[in-house]
Amino acid sequence: MVSPERAPMTALATPVANPPDEYTWVDLIPPDDQEADTAQWITRETLLAGFGNTLRPVNERVLKSWEAKGIVPRPLVRWKDGRPHTWYPSGLAESAIHTLLNLKEQGHSLARVRLILQDHIEIMIRSGKRKDPTARDRWDAALNRIADELAVFEDTYQDLTGHRLAHVTMKATDDAGESFTVKYPWPAWRR
């Protein structure tokens, strides 16, 4: 009989036991969307090799650190050739790391990168595409994050004043110095 730790690599729906609070690729991908086996996934070595000859190389220590901090989902672990191997959904993992590197390059903190990256991965999984989200997807994700942050502010504001927010106005300025404002009705936005 084969022990669970050394089970042959087959269905992804039976990952090695992880605590339920871990952020893993297998937990993110709906069971009916998971590939039939890990042959279509790539190992950590293969994933890292794709970033080895770039201007922004990623090494195993850094990737494990991002996984431990919940910035990048943890890989699927399966035994093969008498040792554990880590597996990543190739298109999703590669896109996530490219996005992470772009966000870091833009000066975002790792905490902010984690939030943006979670939205990015969710959009890719939902849309079934392994590509960067559209500008509309990024804008919608940003507005949702702002609404979540403002909801806490609104609760505090209501406790202090007894009033609720009616509108949220955002001001944007482009690289030529031109600016514009957008007014959102808060009750409709917060839904």
Protein Blocks (a to p, Z undefined) as FASTA:
>chain_A
ZZfklgccddfklccdddfkbccfklmpcfklpcfblklpccfklmmmmmmmmmbdcdfk
lmmmmmmnomaccdddddeehiacddddfklmmmmmmmmmmmmmnopafklmmmmmmmmm
mmmmmnopacdddfklmmmmmmmmmmmmmmmmmmmmmmmnopacfbdcdddddfkopacd
ddddfklmmZZ
